[in-house]
Amino acid sequence: MAFGIDDAVTAVATLADTVVKAAFPNPQDKAKADAIRASAAVEAAIAEANANLQAIVAEAKSDDRWTSRARPSFLYVCYLMILAAIPMGVLWAFAPGAADSVATGLQKWLTAIPDAVWQLFSIGYLGYTGGRSWEKVKGVAK
């Protein structure tokens, strides 16, 4: 079993809650400790988001054309796969057996792709389109 970041955060939060309850039996002291703990959690989340944003900005500003075009290229491959459905529809109209065989092979191939890759595509697609939309609204895009 993998011990992920969510598990670690949950474990630390549970431990902190136990320590606060044991160290501060007074409700007012406990409330102060809870406020400090919540503030620290927010600051940690902001620092993590900032670090992630800096990595994305550095990647986008890279002089390496392969690095700066990686996300759009990944989406173009996905678009190509979607557009491949058109000739498959025509093939099925003229040779349903062959189209079924191709579709079965494609289904097995797509099923073999791990869920993490599909999640990466979804996050990348939403992040890219959301970021581009934000740039356009703010007038940052050239």
PyMOL commands that set and color helices and strands:
alter all, ss='L'
color gray80, all
select helices_A, chain A and resi 5-23+27-60+65-68+70-83+85-94+96-111+115-138
alter helices_A, ss='H'
color red, helices_A
deselect
rebuild
show_as cartoon
